[in-house]
Amino acid sequence: MIETVPKSMESFDMLGVCVLFLSLITMSSTLEMITPTQPLRDPVNENVTLVSTNGTFEAGFFSLENSGSRYLGIWYRNISPRTVVWVANKETPLQDHSGVLEVDGDEGFLSIKDGTGAKIWFSNASSHTPRKPVAVELLESGNMVVKDGDNNFLWQSFDYPDDTFLPGMKLGMNFKTGHHRALRSWKSFTDPTPGEFAFGVDTRGLPQLVITKEPSDYIVYRPGSWNGLSITGLPGEITDPLIKSLFVMNEDEIFYQIQLLNSSTKLRSRLIPEGYQVRLIWSDETKRWDTKYPGSFDECERYGMCGANTICNVSGAHQHCECLSGFQSNFADSTCDRTRPLGCNKGDKFQKYEGMKLPDTSSSWYDKSISLGECEKLCLSNCSCTAYAQLNISVQGSGCLHWFHEIVDIRVLAQGGQDFYLRITTSKLQGNL
């Protein structure tokens, strides 16, 4: 005998299947802003995010690959796999979906709370009383901002960089507030805990871009100082058709910034866990990030690779070190020492080197107004001055830069570069290199 199932039972079974199916679907919803009455939550089966005006970036809670920890971050919205550019709670991840991002309507600070209501991360409060209403928005630049009723920025993520440098972001020092903006590497590609390396501006002497390593913060890579056209170690920025680079120095602040010449370009620089910077551009054709800088990496990029008073040069696949003019190798301790001491005011001259990445400027002196000829005379009049160069090589050139004592981290560049004048005794003067 064949049993038949009542149609009411078939309908009930189908309803159960539909309910089960819907329970497995992750729903998505977006917010244009976060307000004191509309926080950003992290429900289990709903992907709630804050989205920028044109949909380039989104912010929300997420997990990294092979991890159940939850972070509040910012990433490119329509790029797969997810490309994260900023993380808030790097050292205090949530272990479930209980996280809530809130903004305080009275003081204008952000906070992330866990399921118990405890704050696991919070931003700085505004220095002045904000005018209501207060809201959080994500800009098309990838900058998440807290704004008041007068559109004043009370806080912004660009002031607290993670490991990624985006166009429009500033790296450097604000002298009014004492705030220093620098990238910080991740511990690994799957762990955003702060790593060993930082990328920012060294404000000693003539300010320069450096990558340092903890715990002693010694320099490991040095893109260098600004010469009026580009960072001295990044001459390719001068002719780059995609960006314009800036380096601003005034009484209020010092900062390095890149700006896009075409707003549709997706470009980012990342300080990777190994400690060096890579610049990447998104290809819509191949749907991947292509490496734009460095095109290749050589040993001369390592800070002080050859030691003091040496020059590093790469010829083909080979790198070699040689002593600067007027110095000779001391095989006992692998250093370069002067063959004869400088004569001070007794006829010293200068050896000209061309196409160079200028050396470390952390102990240098500079003047923006004097000419190159005056710069040479001023160096000769100071017995401690060991080299000079033009400060600004744009247009007809201007300004003066002096070095004292040892010359560290100078190299020959394959393209670009500038003139460098090394002080030597008259008897050791040689032809131009």
Disulfide bonds with the S-S distance in Angstrom:
Cys300-Cys312 2.02
Cys306-Cys321 1.86
Cys323-Cys336 1.97
Cys344-Cys383 1.47
Cys375-Cys400 2.04
Cys379-Cys385 1.99
